[in-house]
Amino acid sequence: MQPSVFLGLAELAPELEIRFGEPMKNHTSFRVGGPAAALLLPKSVSELRAAASFLRREGIKHYVMGNGTNLLFPDEGYDGAVVKTAGVSAAEREGETLICAECGASMASVAVLARRACLAGFEFAHGIPGSVGGGVFMNAGAYGGEMAEVVSSAVWLDKDGREHESAGAELGFAYRHSNFTEADLILSARIRLRPGDGEAIAARMAELSEKRRASQPLDKPSAGSAFKRPKTGYAAALIDEAGLKGFRVGGAQVSEKHAGFVINAGGATAEDIIRLMDEVRAVVLKNSGVELEPEIRIIR
Ligand SMILES: Cc1cc2nc3c(=O)[nH]c(=O)nc-3n(C[C@H](O)[C@H](O)[C@H](O)COP(=O)(O)OP(=O)(O)OC[C@H]3O[C@@H](n4cnc5c(N)ncnc54)[C@H](O)[C@@H]3O)c2cc1C
């Protein structure tokens, strides 16, 4: 893709940063992924809207990402434009119990804002390393909380660029699922919380951080839990029972600390990770009859 393809976009959004041939391993928590033909880095909702409408109008293949903490880009890269929304990150309190957050706001920053405003209900999200847009898309959750419980509404563009504001109840939330598709663009979300005690909120956040530190391989690149929780049991327990803790393909490894995590133990390729995940699924299926489904979004 020639940089000249984007000349028209420079007229619409002159300040928009575009990098050509940017390695996606620099933008994903796995530290894996080849170059994107173009990486667009909007810093405001208006730049994001301009980028989205330009890409749609010109029919350019594109992919919207947040903070890249649940993604695996291929080693050969992405032959289109990646729109990274993490720079579109304003968040503010609205009225008594709402927080309005742009899609790229980090879950952690919203949790800190909620704590400062003495609003309870978002403590679970403090340690999830993604953005609000990614959190809504994935219905991210942890320690008994999930986005489905707190998203009051979301503003989003459909594949034809039409804008919608949908109530949380209309977003089809289920376990690590919403009705959004990768052709949709979530611009912002309103998060409804409840009045709480600042100290209790801070204490709960600290307790959950400690639990995470104790149980997860946070010192190694990963994309969090590699597989969704199956209907029966836990992915980590099934993988452990199948004797796969520490199992390795190239630089990809099933974490010794938490068998639900696939880590980049050093120099992993996307191919290593995919082969390892396929092998884990096959062995677990044979061992326990349970079919694991990837939680990580694999871009092909
Ligand atoms: C160490 C670690 C711990 C983790 N712990 C948890 C956990 O406890 N619970 C949990 O649920 N997840 C966890 N994750 C996974 C990940 O953080 C979540 O899935 C998170 O919600 C992804 O957000 P993101 O901004 O990084 O999205 P990305 O990974 O960038 O994208 C994920 C999906 O969301 C879509 N998307 C992102 N932004 C938008 C937007 N604005 N509009 C439309 N689509 C969008 C992308 O197209 C993609 O399909 C963890 C990951 C790591 C690395």
The ligand as an SDF file (V2000), in Angstrom:
LIG
                    3D

 53 58  0  0  0  0  0  0  0  0999 V2000
   -1.7380   -9.7330   31.4540 C   0  0  0  0  0  0  0  0  0  0  0  0
   -3.1450   -9.7220   30.8860 C   0  0  0  0  0  0  0  0  0  0  0  0
   -4.2130   -9.9120   31.7320 C   0  0  0  0  0  0  0  0  0  0  0  0
   -5.5200   -9.9110   31.2320 C   0  0  0  0  0  0  0  0  0  0  0  0
   -6.5610  -10.0930   32.0850 N   0  0  0  0  0  0  0  0  0  0  0  0
   -7.8230  -10.0690   31.6080 C   0  0  0  0  0  0  0  0  0  0  0  0
   -8.9430  -10.2530   32.5050 C   0  0  0  0  0  0  0  0  0  0  0  0
   -8.8040  -10.3800   33.7090 O   0  0  0  0  0  0  0  0  0  0  0  0
  -10.1810  -10.2460   31.9570 N   0  0  0  0  0  0  0  0  0  0  0  0
  -10.4050  -10.0840   30.6140 C   0  0  0  0  0  0  0  0  0  0  0  0
  -11.5770  -10.0840   30.1900 O   0  0  0  0  0  0  0  0  0  0  0  0
   -9.3790   -9.9120   29.7620 N   0  0  0  0  0  0  0  0  0  0  0  0
   -8.0970   -9.8990   30.2130 C   0  0  0  0  0  0  0  0  0  0  0  0
   -7.0600   -9.7230   29.3410 N   0  0  0  0  0  0  0  0  0  0  0  0
   -7.3190   -9.6090   27.8930 C   0  0  0  0  0  0  0  0  0  0  0  0
   -7.5510   -8.1590   27.3950 C   0  0  0  0  0  0  0  0  0  0  0  0
   -6.9170   -7.2120   28.2430 O   0  0  0  0  0  0  0  0  0  0  0  0
   -9.0340   -7.8390   27.2930 C   0  0  0  0  0  0  0  0  0  0  0  0
   -9.6890   -8.6710   26.3460 O   0  0  0  0  0  0  0  0  0  0  0  0
   -9.2860   -6.3880   26.8740 C   0  0  0  0  0  0  0  0  0  0  0  0
  -10.6520   -6.0950   26.9610 O   0  0  0  0  0  0  0  0  0  0  0  0
   -8.7970   -6.0740   25.4590 C   0  0  0  0  0  0  0  0  0  0  0  0
   -8.7890   -4.6670   25.3010 O   0  0  0  0  0  0  0  0  0  0  0  0
   -7.8330   -3.9720   24.2340 P   0  0  0  0  0  0  0  0  0  0  0  0
   -8.1150   -2.5220   24.2450 O   0  0  0  0  0  0  0  0  0  0  0  0
   -6.4390   -4.3660   24.4520 O   0  0  0  0  0  0  0  0  0  0  0  0
   -8.4190   -4.5800   22.8880 O   0  0  0  0  0  0  0  0  0  0  0  0
   -7.6060   -5.2100   21.6690 P   0  0  0  0  0  0  0  0  0  0  0  0
   -6.8470   -6.3820   22.1400 O   0  0  0  0  0  0  0  0  0  0  0  0
   -6.8690   -4.1300   20.9690 O   0  0  0  0  0  0  0  0  0  0  0  0
   -8.8210   -5.6980   20.7660 O   0  0  0  0  0  0  0  0  0  0  0  0
   -9.6780   -6.7460   21.1970 C   0  0  0  0  0  0  0  0  0  0  0  0
  -10.9110   -6.7760   20.3090 C   0  0  0  0  0  0  0  0  0  0  0  0
  -11.6610   -5.5850   20.5310 O   0  0  0  0  0  0  0  0  0  0  0  0
  -11.8660   -4.8940   19.2880 C   0  0  0  0  0  0  0  0  0  0  0  0
  -11.8330   -3.4580   19.5880 N   0  0  0  0  0  0  0  0  0  0  0  0
  -10.9540   -2.8100   20.3930 C   0  0  0  0  0  0  0  0  0  0  0  0
  -11.2690   -1.5010   20.4640 N   0  0  0  0  0  0  0  0  0  0  0  0
  -12.3710   -1.3250   19.6610 C   0  0  0  0  0  0  0  0  0  0  0  0
  -13.1870   -0.1890   19.3100 C   0  0  0  0  0  0  0  0  0  0  0  0
  -12.9490    1.0430   19.7870 N   0  0  0  0  0  0  0  0  0  0  0  0
  -14.2100   -0.3890   18.4740 N   0  0  0  0  0  0  0  0  0  0  0  0
  -14.4770   -1.6220   17.9750 C   0  0  0  0  0  0  0  0  0  0  0  0
  -13.7590   -2.7180   18.2700 N   0  0  0  0  0  0  0  0  0  0  0  0
  -12.7260   -2.5680   19.1100 C   0  0  0  0  0  0  0  0  0  0  0  0
  -10.7430   -5.3450   18.3770 C   0  0  0  0  0  0  0  0  0  0  0  0
  -11.1030   -5.2410   17.0170 O   0  0  0  0  0  0  0  0  0  0  0  0
  -10.5740   -6.8030   18.8200 C   0  0  0  0  0  0  0  0  0  0  0  0
  -11.5190   -7.6160   18.1510 O   0  0  0  0  0  0  0  0  0  0  0  0
   -5.7500   -9.7080   29.8330 C   0  0  0  0  0  0  0  0  0  0  0  0
   -4.6530   -9.4900   28.9810 C   0  0  0  0  0  0  0  0  0  0  0  0
   -3.3580   -9.4900   29.4980 C   0  0  0  0  0  0  0  0  0  0  0  0
   -2.2050   -9.2320   28.5790 C   0  0  0  0  0  0  0  0  0  0  0  0
  1  2  1  0
  2  3  1  0
  2 52  2  0
  3  4  2  0
  4  5  1  0
  4 50  1  0
  5  6  2  0
  6  7  1  0
  6 13  1  0
  7  8  2  0
  7  9  1  0
  9 10  1  0
 10 11  2  0
 10 12  1  0
 12 13  2  0
 13 14  1  0
 14 15  1  0
 14 50  1  0
 15 16  1  0
 16 17  1  0
 16 18  1  0
 18 19  1  0
 18 20  1  0
 20 21  1  0
 20 22  1  0
 22 23  1  0
 23 24  1  0
 24 25  2  0
 24 26  1  0
 24 27  1  0
 27 28  1  0
 28 29  2  0
 28 30  1  0
 28 31  1  0
 31 32  1  0
 32 33  1  0
 33 34  1  0
 33 48  1  0
 34 35  1  0
 35 36  1  0
 35 46  1  0
 36 37  1  0
 36 45  1  0
 37 38  2  0
 38 39  1  0
 39 40  1  0
 39 45  2  0
 40 41  1  0
 40 42  2  0
 42 43  1  0
 43 44  2  0
 44 45  1  0
 46 47  1  0
 46 48  1  0
 48 49  1  0
 50 51  2  0
 51 52  1  0
 52 53  1  0
M  END
$$$$
